[in-house]
Amino acid sequence: MRDEDFLAERFEAHRGRLLAVARRMLGSAGEAEDAVQEAWMRMSRSDTTHVDNLGGWLTTVVGRVCLDMLRARRSRAEQPLEAETPVPAAAPDPEQDVLLADSVGGALLVVLDTLTPAERLAFVLHDLFAVPYGEIGGVIGKSPAATRQLASRARRRVRGAQAAEADPTRRRELVDAFLAAAREGDFEGLLDVLDPDVVVRTEAGVTAGALAVAKGASGYARHITGVVVPALVEGRAGIALLRDGRVERTLAFTFVHDRIAVIDITTDPATAARSDVTLL
């Protein structure tokens, strides 16, 4: 057997686990494939002859790749909401939903999106894949004790997510308060209803952090020319922007710890018009 064939065979023996790690880290089947491919490229350029635990070595490599990808997302997230330019949304990936559902429920995925890249890596690798804190610390450049603290902080958020999710009446109150504060440019009022690590997702990218989201929401609201009303968007509490009686934009909210933790915004009018929207 040629050396390159033997190397590929060794890598393929670990591909399933590497994909599982990357999917849970990134929440995207396509990005997970990219991360694993990058791990293969790094392995093919490295001398792994003396690596005793190739699976562990590859897991840390994939962890580093995913960490870089998550940090790149955060850097793009610094764009204010009003500066975003809509681009076509990615098609839903049923395979991704099935693959994630076995150990990561919807509430957990929401909470993972509110964690910092380092917290997410520490939690996923340790709690879901039993990677020791010492190895994870080597990936993120932290001591084992500091890595343990990151995972513990993430774990508290994850454990409290479902229990503390707001009831329907409270969700409506939060949506109304968000809408009123945005209309009035009430920055402090927005901060009162937003989770400190709130994430806003649009076709153009991601914005993270209450300060950035509040600034973008209050600034954007001043330029709205249509009618904005509370609504159920695909069954979730949200807001619809109407122009000439047609739904032109939607916001759908997810709540964690009695705060707005994730806002999914559809900015493309054609996509918004096809959404299941019930005006309230």
N, C-alpha and C positions, 0 to 999 in steps of 0.2 A: 504494500500500500504506500502511495506517495505521501510525503510529509504533509502536504497541504490537505490531502484527503483525510488523513488521520486527525489533523487539527480541526477540520470542519466537523468530523464525526464527534470529537470530544465536545465541541461547542453545541452541536445539535442536541446532545444528551441533556443539556441544561436550558435549552431555549424556552421550554414551557414555563419553568419557574421564573426566568428572567422576564418573560412577557407579563406574567402575573404581577411581579413587582412593579414593572413600569406602568401597567394599566392602573394599578391602585395609586401610584405616585402621581400620574398625569391625568387620569380620568378620561383618556382618549386612546382608542385602539390604534388609530393612525400614528399618533405621536409615540405610543409605546413601541410600535414596529420600528420607527426611526431610531429610538433610543437603543433598542436591542441590536439593530444593524450597526450603530456606532460602536457598541461594545464589541461586536465581532471584528470590526476594523481595528480597534485598539488591541484586541487579542492577537490578531494576525501580524501586528507590528511588534509584538512583545515576545520575549523569551519566557515561556511558561513552563519550561522543562522542570524546574525545581519548585514549582508551585504545588504544595501538598494538597490543598483544598481548592481545586479549581472552581467549584460551585460558589464557594465563599468569595473568592477573588473576583469572579464575574459579577456577583451580586453587588459588591462594592463599586465595581466599574459602572454598572448600570445606575447605581445610586448617584454617583458623581455626575453622570450624563443627565439624569432626571433633575438633579439639583440645579445644574446649569440652565436647563430648559425652564424650570419654575422661576428662577431668578430673572431670566429674560422676560418672562411674562410680567413680573412685578415691575421691571424697568419700563416696559411698554405701558403699564397701567398708570403711569404718572401723567398721561395725556388727559387734560380736562374733558369732561363729557361734551361740552358744547363744541369742542374742536374736532370731534370724531367725524369721519367720513364713512358712511355706510358702504359695506362691500357685501357681495352675495354670501349668505349664511351657508355653513357646511351642512350637508344632508345628514339627517339622523342616522346613527349607526346601530342597528339592532344587535349586531354581534357584540358590540361594546356593552350594551345594556345587560345581555345575558351573562357575559363573562364577569362583569363586576357584581352582579346580583348575588352570586354564591356566598360572598363574605362581606360585601360592602353595600349596605342598604342606602336608600335615597337620602335619609337624614344624615348618615355618615358622610356621604359625598358632599352634601351641603357644608358640613362642618369642616371637612378637609379643605374646601375652597377658602375658608376664612383663616387658615393657619399660615404662618410664615413658611417659606420653603424648608428651613431647617427643622421646624417643629413637625412638618408633614413627613419629612424623611425619617426623623427619629421615631415617630409613632408608627408609620407604616412598616419600616424595616424591623423594629423591635417587636411591636405588638402583633403584627400580622405574619411576620416571617422569622421571628425569633433570632434576629441577628444581634449579637452582643453589643452592649453600649460602647465598648472599646473600639470595635470595628466601625461602628457608625460614626464615632467621634473622629476617626481618621478621615472619613469622607468630608465632614463638615468643618473640620479644623477646631474641634472642641475637645475638652477633657471628658472622660467617661462620666464624671459627676455632672458636668454641665449638660451633657447629652441626655442623661437621665432626667434632669430638670425640664429640658425641652419636651421630652416624651410625656412626662407627668402633666405638664401644662396642657398639651394637646389632648391627653387622655381625659382630663377634667371637662374639657369642652365637648368631647365626643360623648361621654357618659351622660352629660346633662342635656343633650340636644333634644331628645324625644320627650323626656319628662317635662321640660320647661317650655315646650312649644306653645305659643299663645292659642287660646280658644277662639272660635269664630268671631265672637263679639269683640274681643280684644284686637283681633287681626283687623277688623273693619275700623276700629278706633285708631289703630296705628296708621292705616292707609289714609284715613281722613286727616290725621295730624300731619303726616308727611306732605300730603297735597296742599294743605293750608299753609304750612311753613314754606314750601317751595314757591307758592304763589306770592307770598308776602316777602320773599327774600329773607326769611327768618333763619339765619344760620344756626343760632343756638337751638331753635325749635327742631331743626333737622337733626342736630346732634343728639337730642333727647330721644329720638325714635330709632336712630341707627346704631347697630352694633359697632363697636370701635373698629372691628376688622371687616366691616361690610364689604361685599364684593359686588360690583356692577358688571354684567356681561352684556355686550352687544355684538352685532355682526362684525364690528370693527376691532373689537378687542376687549380688554378687561381693565377696570378701574378699581383699586383697592384702598380701603381706609376711610373712616368716617369723615375726616377733614377734606380729603379730595372729593369724595362723593357729595358732601354737603355744599362745597364750593361750586361744583359743576351743576348740581340740581338747582340751586338758588339763582345761578347765573343764567341757566338755560330757560327757567320758567319765565323770566322777564321778557323773553322774545317769543313766547307762544302766542299764536294768532288764532288757533282753533279752540274748540270746546273740550275741556278736560273733565272727565267724570270717573267716579269709582266704578269698577267692573270686576267680574270674574273672568280671568284670562286662562283658558284651558283648565278651568276648575280651580284656579288659584286666585286669592285676593290680589287685586291689582288696579290699574288705571288705564283708561283708554283715551287717546286724543282723537277727536272727531273733527273732520273738515268737510263741509257740505253734506253732513249726515253720514259720512262714511268713516269707518275706522282707519286711521292713517298710521298710528303708532300705539304700541301697548307696553305696559310695564307690569310684570308679574313678580310678586314678592314671596320670599321664603323667610320664615321667622325662627329664630333661635334665642332662647333666654329672654323672651318677651321683647325682643328688638327685631328690626329688619336686618337680616344677615346677608341675603342675596337678592339682587334685583336683576331680573332678566328683561332686557329691553329689545323689542323688535322695532327697528327704525325703517325697515323697507316697507313702504305702503302696500305693495302687492302681497307681501307675506303677512302683514298685519291684517289685511282684509280677509285673508283665508283662515285666520285664527278663530277658534271657538270663543267668542266674546259675548258675555251677557252684561248689559249695562245695569247698574244699580241705582 
